[in-house]
Amino acid sequence: MNIRCETPADYLAISQVNNLAFGRENEAQLIAAIRLSEFYIPELSLIAEIDNIIVGQILFSYIELVSEEKLKALSLAPIAVHPQFQKQGIGSALIQAGLTKAEARGESLVIVLGDPQFYSRFGFIPSINYGIASPFPVPDEVFMVKPLQSYQTKYQGKVIYPPAFHQV
């Protein structure tokens, strides 16, 4: 398996993987909208390929964290693996590769809405432990953060997702 940054030539295959993984087009539309926004980070949109076939994708993009000041944090969303390749560690490899790249870029914090049993393996813990509030009415344990090496305690407040996320 090879993990690399996406290129425009990959966009259609990425959409297909997301549509198959989620059984709907919302996530593929989200990715397309983020690509057209100021929140897109090309180096943090990764694909996994096997024999030059795209089988997985992960996107880290900017969101805002608002309290006394407005700060940028990373959102991990979406992550998708083609159904025929699920449960083989591809998603985990994509998350680890993305976290490694985010650390290398000097990012401070990653936020995810997802399964605590899965994401806790990568060091994610409930955001409430860091004074970070979800913008959604979800249980505390599913809205999680992973502080990176550049994390500072000023990263607190309420998460504001960009308009692209309102379509999902």
DOSELUM-375796 format. One record per residue: residue in three letters; x, y, z of N, C-alpha, C in turn. Coordinates in steps of 0.02 Angstrom, whole numbers, plus 50000, padded with zeros to 5 digits. Layout:
AlaXYZXYZXYZ/...
! end
This chain:
Met500424994150000500005000050000500445006250000/Asn500225011249962500585017549957500115023049982/Ile500355027550025499975033250047500325039450021/Arg499925043849988500215049949959499675055349959/Cys499895061449944499435067049937499015066149874/Glu498395068549877497975068149818498215073049765/Thr498025071549704498125076149648497455077049613/Pro497375082149572496745083049537496535076849496/Ala497005073149472496845067049433496505061749477/Asp496565062449543496275057549590495555059249610/Tyr495315065149594494675067549622494095062849608/Leu494025060449548493455056049532493495049549573/Ala494075046549576494145040249614494015041449688/Ile494235047149714494105048849785493355049449797/Ser493005052749752492275053249758491945046349757/Gln492175042049713491895035349709492005031349773/Val492605031749801492755028249863492305030749919/Asn492225037349925491795040149976491065038149967/Asn490825038449904490125036549891490005029249909/Leu490475024849893490395017749909490455016549985/Ala490925019950017491025018950089490435021350130/Phe490145027050110489605029950150488905028550122/Gly488875026050061488225024550030487825030750013/Arg488175036450005487855042749987488385047449960/Glu488175053149933488645057749901488855063549946/Asn488585064050006488715069850049489465070950062/Glu489825065750079490535066550095490945068650034/Ala490795065849976491145067849915491005075149899/Gln490395077349911490225084349901490585088849951/Leu490645086450013491005090150064491735091150043/Ile492055085850020492755086349999492835091449942/Ala492385091049893492405095749837492325102949861/Ala491875104149907491765110849933492375113349973/Ile492665108950013493255110950052493835112650005/Arg493925108749952494465110249904494415117249876/Leu493825119849871493715126449842493735132049895/Ser493885130249957493865135050011494555136750037/Glu494585141750080495205143650112495415138750167/Phe494995133950182495125129150236495485122850211/Tyr495565122250146495875116350115496635116550125/Ile496915110750141497645110050149497855104250104/Pro498115105550044498275100249997498725094750027/Glu499205096750069499675091850098499345087050147/Leu498735088750169498385084550218497765081250189/Ser497735080750123497225076850089497585070850059/Leu497515065150092497925059350075497495053650047/Ile497815049850004497485043749978497925037749993/Ala497585032049997497925025550001497785021949936/Glu498305019149907498205015449845498565008749849/Ile498255003949816498534997249810498554995749735/Asp499134994049711499224992749639498954998549597/Asn499105004749619498895010849584498145011949581/Ile497775008449625497045009349630496905012749697/Ile496535018149696496375021749759495865017649798/Val496045015949859495605011949902495405015549966/Gly495715021249980495545025050040495745032250034/Gln495445036350076495565043550074495445046450143/Ile495835051550161495735055350223495855062650209/Leu495465066850242495545074050233495585077450301/Phe496115081250310496175085750367496115092850339/Ser495665096750366495585103650342495495108250403/Tyr495555114650391495495119350446494765120550467/Ile494675121250531494055123650561494265128950612/Glu493785132350640493945137650687493745135750758/Leu494145138050804494015137150875493955144150904/Val493375145750931493235152550951493125153151026/Ser493505157551057493385159651127493555167051128/Glu494075168851165494275175951165494615177851099/Glu494895172951066495175174050999494955168450954/Lys495045169450889494865164350839495505160850818/Leu495525154250829496115150350812495925144950761/Lys496425142850723496315137450676496515130850708/Ala496105125750697496255118950717496115114550656/Leu496315108350660496185103650606495575099450620/Ser495185098350569494635093550572494845087350533/Leu494735081550561494845075250525494165073150499/Ala494035074450436493395072550407493395074350333/Pro493185069750292493015062850307493615058150299/Ile493505052150320493975046650306493545041050276/Ala493785038250222493395033050188493865027650161/Val493625021550165493975015850136493465011950094/His493655010150034493225006249990492985000050028/Pro492334998450024492064992850063492444986250055/Gln492714984849996493084978549985493754978450022/Phe493974984250046494634984750079494584986750152/Gln493984986950179493904988850249494144983250295/Lys494284985150356494524980450409495204977350392/Gln495614981250354496284978850337496824983650361/Gly496634988550402497124993250428497254999350384/Ile496895000050330497015005650284496805012250317/Gly496225012350349496005018450383496495020450438/Ser496725015650476497215017050529497855019850501/Ala498085016950445498695019350413498615026550388/Leu498025028050360497895034850337497885039850395/Ile497565037950450497555042350509498255043650534/Gln498645038350541499325039150567499755043450520/Ala499695042350455500075046350407499865053650411/Gly499215054950416498975061750421499195065250485/Leu499175061550540499405064550604500145066150601/Thr500535061750570501255062850564501385069150522/Lys501015069950466501105075850424500875082150460/Ala500335081650499500085087450536500605089650588/Glu500905084850622501445086450670502015089950635/Ala502215087250578502785090150541502635097250517/Arg502005098750505501805105450484501755110350543/Gly501805107650604501745111950663501035113550683/Glu500565109450661499865110450681499785109150755/Ser499265111850785499185111450858498685106350883/Leu498155105250845497595101450872497195098450815/Val496965092150825496525088850776495875087250812/Ile495315088550779494655087350807494295082350762/Val493945077650794493565072650755492915071050791/Leu492405069650752491775067150776491735059950754/Gly491765055250802491775048250781491765043350839/Asp491905037150823491885031650870492465032050920/Pro492325032950984492865033551034493315027351037/Gln493025021451028493445015451032493965015350976/Phe493785017850917494245017950861494755023550870/Tyr494525029650880494975035450880495415035950942/Ser495205032950997495625033251057496285029651046/Arg496315024951000496945021550984497475026250958/Phe497265031950933497725036850904497845042750952/Gly497585042151012497695047451062497145052651066/Phe496585051451033496025056051038495655054951104/Ile495455060451135495065060151197494495065151192/Pro493985064551234493425069251230493655076551234/Ser493395080551189493595087551184493425091451248/Ile492925089251283492725092751344493295093051394/Asn493745088051392494335087951436494805093751423/Tyr494745096851364495175102451346494785109051342/Gly494175109051367493775115151365493555116951295/Ile493445111851253493235112951184492535110151175/Ala492075114451154491375112651149491195110751077/Ser490795105551071490535103551005489985108250984/Pro489945109650919489395113750894488755109550884/Phe488815103050894488265098350882488015095450949/Pro487385093750953487135090351012487295082851010/Val487915081251028488145074251026488415072451095/Pro488445065951111488755064051175489475066251179/Asp489695068251239490375070851249490905066151222/Glu490805059651230491335054951212491465054251137/Val491005056651094491105055851022491415061950988/Phe491445067551024491765073550997492445074051031/Met492975072550992493635071351022494175075850992/Val494705076551030495285080451008495925076451019/Lys496415078050979497095075550989497555081550987/Pro497835083451045498315088851044498975086451013/Leu499265090650972499905089150942500455092950979/Gln501075092150958501635095050995501585102651001/Ser501285106050954501225113350956500615115750996/Tyr500255111151026499655113051065499825117951121/Gln499385122751131499435127451187498755127851220/Thr498745129451285498115129551322497615134751297/Lys497845139451256497365144351228496875141151180/Tyr496995134951159496545131451114495955128751154/Gln495465133151166494855131551201494295135351168/Gly493685133551185493105137251158492645132751119/Lys492285135851073491795132151033492045131250962/Val491945125350936492145123750868491635126650819/Ile491885129950767491475132550713491705129250648/Tyr491265125350619491435122150555491285126950498/Pro491695126850445491555131250388490915129150352/Pro490645133650310490015132250275489995125650238/Ala490555123250211490555116950174490265111250215/Phe490375111250280490155105850323489395105850335/His489065111450323488355111950336487945107850285/Gln488265105650232487925101650181487875094250201/Val488295092150249488325085050266487805083350318/
! end
